[in-house]
Amino acid sequence: MAKRIDVSDLNVYYGDFKAVEGVSMTVEPRSVTAFIGPSGCGKSTFLRTLNRMHEVIPGGRVEGQVMLDDQDLYAPGVDPVGVRRTVGMVFQRPNPFPTMTVRDNVVAGLKLNGVKNKGKLDEVVERSLKGANLWNEVKDRLDKPGAGLSGGQQQRLCIARAIAVEPQVLLMDEPCSALDPISTLAIEDLITELKDRYTIVIVTHNMQQAARVSDRTAFFNLAATGKPGRLIEMDDTQKIFNNPTEKATEDYISGRFG
Ligand SMILES: Nc1ncnc2c1ncn2[C@@H]1O[C@H](COP(=O)(O)OP(=O)(O)OP(=O)(O)O)[C@@H](O)[C@H]1O
């Protein structure tokens, strides 16, 4: 189910502004890859190119190639909505649909795709909430509003919603930045469990988090404000944190800038 991502020579623009330049990388299936780097270096921008979310921003455009196994995501005729179903995303702030129940939040995507069978929907609700380690906490309040859950529970609800449509890749943009330490650990444990089935990419400002959850780490940087962000180094997380090749990586992870 999990797929490999192969990016070649990607440039990402907002109108005339080149926000990210020349990124090539491979993300292995069933692994967690962390994107780290100082604010503004383009981590979130680049992440959004991996499921064609960047182009929903006015002026947003991409040059280069993103392959998901053997599918070119930017080839003519590829449906971006289908891409977003295959490559799910979890955002910084938990964003359950506020007026929907817990149950309806989980199956919102399936219902949009026309699935109506109650037995099937119930099965997906239970499987997805179990997959997101939330079932035991919410099984007695499936028909209460999703917005009534705690922040950490809401974020796990968003993860359940993302996995309900059975994506092959999960992108997470600072998924713990709005959460307390206990909820953060719950999400980190969940990420570790989910990597058996998914290819996971996570943007994080938290170095310990990158070190704890990821197998591979990509360090992005930018030469100066207004210049495009670039991928400086990508390697096994152990290597990046213990013995990086580039001095800029070492300076960043040891807290000398950023
Ligand atoms: N919607 C937008 N329109 C124009 N420029 C944007 C937009 N979003 C981001 N940018 C610019 O693109 C560059 C990269 O931003 P991005 O948010 O991807 O960086 P980041 O590394 O994720 O930063 P942070 O760690 O602060 O979230 C920045 O110069 C930013 O100002």
Ligand as a Chemical Component Dictionary entry (heavy atoms), coordinates in Angstrom:
data_LIG
# 
_chem_comp.id                   LIG 
_chem_comp.type                 NON-POLYMER 
_chem_comp.pdbx_formal_charge   0 
_chem_comp.three_letter_code    LIG 
# 
loop_
_chem_comp_atom.comp_id 
_chem_comp_atom.atom_id 
_chem_comp_atom.alt_atom_id 
_chem_comp_atom.type_symbol 
_chem_comp_atom.charge 
_chem_comp_atom.model_Cartn_x 
_chem_comp_atom.model_Cartn_y 
_chem_comp_atom.model_Cartn_z 
_chem_comp_atom.pdbx_ordinal 
LIG N1  N1  N 0 0.728  31.808 0.286  1  
LIG C1  C1  C 0 1.940  32.325 0.083  2  
LIG N2  N2  N 0 2.122  33.338 -0.792 3  
LIG C2  C2  C 0 3.343  33.862 -1.022 4  
LIG N3  N3  N 0 4.478  33.450 -0.399 5  
LIG C3  C3  C 0 4.359  32.447 0.482  6  
LIG C4  C4  C 0 3.090  31.840 0.783  7  
LIG N4  N4  N 0 3.307  30.868 1.710  8  
LIG C5  C5  C 0 4.623  30.887 1.972  9  
LIG N5  N5  N 0 5.261  31.822 1.245  10 
LIG C6  C6  C 0 6.698  32.123 1.261  11 
LIG O1  O1  O 0 7.414  30.975 0.842  12 
LIG C7  C7  C 0 8.599  30.828 1.613  13 
LIG C8  C8  C 0 8.609  29.463 2.273  14 
LIG O2  O2  O 0 7.546  29.427 3.240  15 
LIG P1  P1  P 0 7.156  28.095 4.010  16 
LIG O3  O3  O 0 5.977  28.392 4.849  17 
LIG O4  O4  O 0 7.085  26.981 3.064  18 
LIG O5  O5  O 0 8.449  27.882 4.924  19 
LIG P2  P2  P 0 8.646  26.912 6.165  20 
LIG O6  O6  O 0 10.051 26.415 6.086  21 
LIG O7  O7  O 0 7.573  25.889 6.192  22 
LIG O8  O8  O 0 8.485  27.940 7.358  23 
LIG P3  P3  P 0 7.952  27.725 8.858  24 
LIG O9  O9  O 0 8.938  26.790 9.490  25 
LIG O10 O10 O 0 8.009  29.102 9.437  26 
LIG O11 O11 O 0 6.583  27.157 8.780  27 
LIG C9  C9  C 0 8.623  31.997 2.611  28 
LIG O12 O12 O 0 9.425  33.031 2.057  29 
LIG C10 C10 C 0 7.182  32.403 2.685  30 
LIG O13 O13 O 0 7.050  33.769 3.000  31 
# 
loop_
_chem_comp_bond.comp_id 
_chem_comp_bond.atom_id_1 
_chem_comp_bond.atom_id_2 
_chem_comp_bond.value_order 
_chem_comp_bond.pdbx_ordinal 
LIG N1  C1  SING 1  
LIG C1  N2  SING 2  
LIG C1  C4  DOUB 3  
LIG N2  C2  DOUB 4  
LIG C2  N3  SING 5  
LIG N3  C3  DOUB 6  
LIG C3  C4  SING 7  
LIG C3  N5  SING 8  
LIG C4  N4  SING 9  
LIG N4  C5  DOUB 10 
LIG C5  N5  SING 11 
LIG N5  C6  SING 12 
LIG C6  O1  SING 13 
LIG C6  C10 SING 14 
LIG O1  C7  SING 15 
LIG C7  C8  SING 16 
LIG C7  C9  SING 17 
LIG C8  O2  SING 18 
LIG O2  P1  SING 19 
LIG P1  O3  DOUB 20 
LIG P1  O4  SING 21 
LIG P1  O5  SING 22 
LIG O5  P2  SING 23 
LIG P2  O6  DOUB 24 
LIG P2  O7  SING 25 
LIG P2  O8  SING 26 
LIG O8  P3  SING 27 
LIG P3  O9  DOUB 28 
LIG P3  O10 SING 29 
LIG P3  O11 SING 30 
LIG C9  O12 SING 31 
LIG C9  C10 SING 32 
LIG C10 O13 SING 33 
# 
